[in-house]
């Protein structure tokens, strides 16, 4: 830094030039085609799925198209006398029909967003506009890059932006108003030989707790919106129920520490007894927000899994690039993907392949917020 | 169209710095981080820049508050880097973009009576004559302090192409400033 005057003089460059150098400018795409290997990376879909439709229907509570329901329909309020089979019964017939949002994205619950930009693969890690990143450069439309948006798997498109805070992060501002956060993930996501539950794994419980009571109160208020969104997407049922008990998932990173976020809790939505959606409740500053996912091809498989293990506790573990559902009886299931990346079924695996004998599985089942018993 | 937040500054509305922070702290942090590579230092620089904006608007009336705050942040970050360098806190790689400018002129080669603002105008005039790509790459490197690989990714070039473009632009700028009498 020998020449301070020149350094400062560059600071005096005209503002319009500075601004233009920072304008959203489409990145020059490389001609090399990069094919995405879904493999176990897409396994994250199970976890992320519940978030995806925050972009579609539910990130904003009480959308304009959702009619108010009169207080008399408070019979829908979950209470001890209004349950069947452990689920709270809501009568969707009480919710007025709405035809708005008929083009709400469907069938996107089984995919996570992946795009390849400049030869680097970015994989969805979250959704919602409250990610805290500042949009920097517009790189182009999501569908112009290799990945799930181009293939049309997500039925939605948007603009891809870099962010100022982290060069490994991209944000897609979707045409439907939602936002998707993606992180650069080097390498492929083939199912790794490593254990999902590694030796001497540690658990960190974080976040403000979402109680099932608070969730029930929240659903009482938002049920009309849930039904309206489901109807708008073509899903309808005589009787819609939301599980009275939710569950949180374990997230593991590179190491052997798993985080259980208590402010991130899933509730299952059933239509006439079949799984039709998942609502993820998140809590920030004491306020609950809901994100509805529905329409995933794998819901049938997940539903069957739940029914075949009724009465057993289940935990959901999302490791670095894999995911597993582990039951209290020791059964382990992992998502299986088609060559096209679709996730339609689970496959049972040997627990020895998934859980190290030095991992304390009991400790995972000991975290009450994590265990779901269908 | 002037940023509404500028109006708050001009009205001496105490919400102005907070509003500016909400809108542009990410942008400013990006610049400061690029140069300092230290989160705490960068945060302090952004705070200094907001304070400097509060103290300088008015009389200044920036048309582009974002660029104005970026400039103030940049200056604060350079000051902090100077201090860190004096305290031997800065790692060598952190001052690379600034060291590259030594290609253009040596320590004492700028005519002493020339003000930075005047030199800045000359550099702007020079850059307006370059291709948009060359200009943007130069600005990204020496105004925003972007790492070379970040510039490469931004424009879809290889790093070597970015380095070569920067070298050519520096050389051309040196010729220009010499020809125009700004440097000896």
Boltz contact constraints between the chains, C-beta under 6 A:
constraints:
  - contact:
      token1: [A, 1]
      token2: [B, 95]
      max_distance: 6.0
  - contact:
      token1: [A, 1]
      token2: [B, 98]
      max_distance: 6.0
  - contact:
      token1: [A, 2]
      token2: [B, 102]
      max_distance: 6.0
  - contact:
      token1: [A, 2]
      token2: [B, 107]
      max_distance: 6.0
  - contact:
      token1: [A, 3]
      token2: [B, 101]
      max_distance: 6.0
  - contact:
      token1: [A, 3]
      token2: [B, 105]
      max_distance: 6.0
  - contact:
      token1: [A, 3]
      token2: [B, 107]
      max_distance: 6.0
  - contact:
      token1: [A, 5]
      token2: [B, 110]
      max_distance: 6.0
  - contact:
      token1: [A, 5]
      token2: [B, 116]
      max_distance: 6.0
  - contact:
      token1: [A, 6]
      token2: [B, 101]
      max_distance: 6.0
  - contact:
      token1: [A, 6]
      token2: [B, 105]
      max_distance: 6.0
  - contact:
      token1: [A, 7]
      token2: [B, 98]
      max_distance: 6.0
  - contact:
      token1: [A, 8]
      token2: [B, 116]
      max_distance: 6.0
  - contact:
      token1: [A, 9]
      token2: [B, 116]
      max_distance: 6.0
  - contact:
      token1: [A, 9]
      token2: [B, 119]
      max_distance: 6.0
  - contact:
      token1: [A, 9]
      token2: [B, 120]
      max_distance: 6.0
  - contact:
      token1: [A, 9]
      token2: [B, 123]
      max_distance: 6.0
  - contact:
      token1: [A, 10]
      token2: [B, 142]
      max_distance: 6.0
  - contact:
      token1: [A, 10]
      token2: [B, 143]
      max_distance: 6.0
  - contact:
      token1: [A, 11]
      token2: [B, 71]
      max_distance: 6.0
  - contact:
      token1: [A, 11]
      token2: [B, 74]
      max_distance: 6.0
  - contact:
      token1: [A, 11]
      token2: [B, 75]
      max_distance: 6.0
  - contact:
      token1: [A, 12]
      token2: [B, 116]
      max_distance: 6.0
  - contact:
      token1: [A, 12]
      token2: [B, 117]
      max_distance: 6.0
  - contact:
      token1: [A, 12]
      token2: [B, 120]
      max_distance: 6.0
  - contact:
      token1: [A, 13]
      token2: [B, 120]
      max_distance: 6.0
  - contact:
      token1: [A, 13]
      token2: [B, 123]
      max_distance: 6.0
  - contact:
      token1: [A, 13]
      token2: [B, 124]
      max_distance: 6.0
  - contact:
      token1: [A, 14]
      token2: [B, 124]
      max_distance: 6.0
  - contact:
      token1: [A, 15]
      token2: [B, 64]
      max_distance: 6.0
  - contact:
      token1: [A, 15]
      token2: [B, 67]
      max_distance: 6.0
  - contact:
      token1: [A, 17]
      token2: [B, 127]
      max_distance: 6.0
  - contact:
      token1: [A, 18]
      token2: [B, 67]
      max_distance: 6.0
  - contact:
      token1: [A, 18]
      token2: [B, 143]
      max_distance: 6.0
  - contact:
      token1: [A, 19]
      token2: [B, 67]
      max_distance: 6.0
  - contact:
      token1: [A, 21]
      token2: [B, 136]
      max_distance: 6.0
  - contact:
      token1: [A, 21]
      token2: [B, 139]
      max_distance: 6.0
  - contact:
      token1: [A, 21]
      token2: [B, 140]
      max_distance: 6.0
  - contact:
      token1: [A, 27]
      token2: [B, 156]
      max_distance: 6.0
  - contact:
      token1: [A, 28]
      token2: [B, 155]
      max_distance: 6.0
  - contact:
      token1: [A, 28]
      token2: [B, 156]
      max_distance: 6.0
  - contact:
      token1: [A, 118]
      token2: [B, 153]
      max_distance: 6.0
  - contact:
      token1: [A, 134]
      token2: [B, 26]
      max_distance: 6.0
  - contact:
      token1: [A, 164]
      token2: [B, 26]
      max_distance: 6.0
  - contact:
      token1: [A, 164]
      token2: [B, 27]
      max_distance: 6.0
  - contact:
      token1: [A, 164]
      token2: [B, 30]
      max_distance: 6.0
  - contact:
      token1: [A, 165]
      token2: [B, 26]
      max_distance: 6.0
  - contact:
      token1: [A, 167]
      token2: [B, 150]
      max_distance: 6.0
